[in-house]
């Protein structure tokens, strides 16, 4: 019980909506590098949070195959899903991007892919996987088809 009390003092309570301030220590990695990749408030008070370090983005942009999936069961209040993009690096699945998405609309997924493509360009590389493995969310599939030049979508 004392350890639980001490931990509660260090970790802020879980917000009950999508509008909250993210403490600075949760915006960076333990190495003091940027981790909060995108924080956008969209129409109708919908928020889009994307977390990815520079090292994770390097792995993502250099991977020819990516895996994308979302979960709806463990999503915090104010968000519709947790969305993760993985790659396989040395036979190990590595998460490269974590997103808290307000909905499952194609426009939301498109915004994520546009931001990834623009970031790749700024870093003098490309976001152009040849194979994308994804779940059956129609919004993500249509966004991939619209925004990512791919060889194969599975």
C-alpha positions in Angstrom: 0.0 0.0 0.0 2.8 2.5 0.7 4.4 1.7 -2.6 1.1 2.3 -4.4 0.7 5.6 -2.7 4.2 6.7 -3.7 3.6 5.6 -7.3 0.3 7.6 -7.4 2.3 10.7 -6.4 4.6 10.2 -9.4 2.2 9.2 -12.1 -0.7 11.5 -12.9 -4.3 10.0 -12.9 -5.7 8.5 -16.1 -7.7 11.3 -17.8 -11.4 10.9 -18.3 -11.4 12.6 -21.7 -9.1 13.2 -24.6 -8.3 16.7 -23.5 -5.5 16.8 -21.0 -2.0 18.2 -20.7 0.7 15.8 -21.2 3.5 16.3 -18.7 6.9 17.1 -20.3 8.5 13.9 -18.9 6.0 11.8 -20.9 6.8 13.6 -24.2 10.4 12.4 -24.2 12.3 9.1 -23.9 14.5 8.1 -21.0 17.4 9.4 -23.2 15.7 12.9 -23.3 14.8 12.5 -27.0 11.4 13.4 -28.4 8.7 10.7 -28.1 5.5 12.6 -28.6 5.4 12.7 -32.4 2.1 14.3 -33.0 -0.6 16.0 -30.9 -3.5 17.3 -33.0 -6.9 18.5 -32.0 -9.2 18.0 -34.9 -12.8 19.0 -35.7 -15.5 18.3 -33.1 -12.9 18.2 -30.3 -11.2 15.0 -31.5 -7.6 14.5 -30.6 -5.0 12.5 -32.3 -1.9 11.5 -30.3 1.1 9.7 -32.0 4.1 8.5 -30.1 7.3 7.5 -31.9 11.0 8.1 -31.2 13.5 9.0 -33.9 15.0 5.5 -33.6 11.6 4.0 -34.1 11.0 6.2 -37.1 14.3 5.2 -38.6 13.4 1.5 -38.3 9.9 2.2 -39.8 11.2 4.2 -42.7 13.8 1.5 -43.5 11.4 -1.4 -43.4 9.9 -2.9 -46.5 7.1 -4.7 -44.6 5.0 -3.2 -41.9 2.3 -4.5 -39.7 -0.6 -2.3 -38.5 -3.4 -3.1 -36.1 -5.6 -1.4 -33.5 -7.4 -2.4 -30.4 -10.6 -1.0 -29.1 -10.9 -2.8 -25.7 -8.1 -1.2 -23.7 -8.5 2.4 -25.1 -8.5 5.3 -22.7 -11.6 7.5 -22.3 -12.0 10.0 -25.2 -10.3 7.8 -27.8 -11.7 5.1 -30.0 -8.6 3.0 -30.4 -5.0 2.4 -29.8 -3.3 1.9 -33.1 0.2 0.5 -33.5 2.6 0.1 -36.4 5.2 -2.7 -36.1 8.1 -3.9 -38.2 10.2 -7.1 -38.0 13.8 -6.4 -37.2 16.2 -9.3 -36.8 13.2 -11.7 -36.5 11.8 -9.6 -33.6 8.5 -7.7 -33.9 9.3 -4.1 -32.9 6.6 -1.4 -32.3 7.5 1.8 -34.2 4.5 4.0 -33.7 1.7 4.1 -31.1 -1.4 6.2 -31.8 -4.4 7.2 -29.7 -7.1 7.8 -32.4 -10.4 9.5 -31.8 -12.3 7.4 -34.4 -11.9 4.8 -37.1 -12.4 7.1 -40.1 -10.3 7.0 -43.2 -9.5 10.7 -42.8 -7.9 10.0 -39.4 -5.7 7.2 -40.7 -4.8 9.4 -43.7 -3.6 12.1 -41.4 -1.3 9.6 -39.7 0.1 8.4 -43.0 0.5 12.0 -44.4 2.4 13.0 -41.3 4.7 9.9 -41.6 5.4 10.6 -45.3 6.1 14.3 -44.5 8.4 13.4 -41.7 10.3 10.9 -43.9 10.8 13.6 -46.5 12.2 16.0 -43.8 14.6 13.3 -42.8 15.6 12.8 -46.5 14.1 9.3 -46.8 10.8 7.8 -47.7 7.9 6.0 -46.1 7.3 3.4 -48.8 6.8 -0.1 -47.5 6.3 -2.7 -50.2 4.0 -4.9 -48.1 1.5 -3.8 -45.4 -0.2 -6.3 -43.2 -3.3 -4.9 -41.5 -6.5 -5.8 -39.8 -9.9 -5.5 -41.5 -10.6 -1.9 -40.6 -12.0 -0.4 -43.8 -10.8 3.1 -42.8 -7.2 2.1 -42.5 -7.3 0.0 -45.7 -8.7 2.9 -47.8 -6.2 5.3 -46.2 -3.3 3.0 -47.1 -4.6 2.7 -50.7 -4.8 6.5 -50.9 -1.7 7.6 -49.2 1.0 4.9 -49.4 2.4 3.6 -52.6 2.6 -0.1 -51.8 3.3 -3.3 -53.7 1.1 -5.6 -51.6 -1.7 -5.0 -49.0 -2.6 -8.0 -46.9 
